[in-house]
């Protein structure tokens, strides 16, 4: 019988790796996870969303990040959930009838990252040549002198032998700051990529080096810490499609909040009329269909796709659970309840994409009820409190006997 698949919340790794926060009860939970993993009865999975969330935003938290990363590697190894774009693409292909099989949403080789590595890889030899031309153009030389300099540096659009030799030497031993600032590459892997740019390594070697860095969670968290504020191609690459869903719902929540502020000033009840629980739920199906249609265009290139919410629920469990959970939570935080919305509510809820694809899913106490309501039908046990995790796993293991 295959092991139970377990997905932990990002905060779990923080708490369980912090000697100042872990209690005796939580220490027992960690011990249980280690024992169950050692026995092979559970497999714990991480995701790219977890890696980016667990990275520290300030250098003073670097030690805590190292502890979190080490615990993640200890518990998960290279067990990873596929990236959200891969999950959504597979689901929508099945929903649109392009395939009957959904495929495996798990990787045992650390493939957490989105498709299209080539889309965000470093500069190619051709791009390097254009950079040389740009650099010459910035020297202040006249047009005639610039052309002469280009002829000395380039031949048929490529660096001349003498220039190439100097570039190759720099790629072999010079600093790799530019590549390291833009791409999550370990220095030794960035060196291979730099050599590829100048023709001193093969494309296969470069691709292997890039992926080797991506599959190292400890390195990825360190890179996210150092580069979280930069809108590099890699950061933008990993933010979609979560950004699309969360921004839509954030706008909806802000609109609701605006209506309530207006009611408070004018003494009206427009928000209650427009944002009743029944009305809000009636909008959920149409929102799900609109997002599915948008993703069909984005991931499958099908701009004319149209499918019912029932089809999406059946064929796209990850998309369905994520959108419906977030939409229901969005109504709660705009309905005047004591619980105020947090900036992290919607992005954090994107973890729900993975709930239908694991047996045990950890979520924070606010999102857990919404995720459970949507994912129960897929056989997922959602756990709202970390201290209850051992019991949930034990009960699922007993139910298998």
Secondary structure, DSSP 8 states (H G I E B T S, - for coil): ---EEEE--HHHHHHHT-TTT--HHHHHHHHHHHHHHHHTSEEEEB-HHHHHHHS-SSGGGHHHHHHHHHHHHHHHTT-EE--HHHHHHHHHHHHTTS-S-----EESS---S-S-GGGG----HHHHHHHHHHHHHTT---HHHHHHHHHHHEETTEE-HHHHHHHHHHHHHS--HHHHHHS---HHHHHHHHHHHTTSS-HHHHHHHHHHHHT-HHHHHHHHHHHTTS--HHHHHHHTTHHHHHHHHHHHHHHHHHHHHHHHHHT--HHHHHS-HHHHHHHHHHHHHHHHHHHIIIII--TT----HHHHHHH-HHHHHHHHHHHHHHHHTTTT-SS---TTHHHHHGGGGGGGGSSEEE--HHHHHHHHHHHGGGT-EEES-GGGHHHHHHHHHHHH-
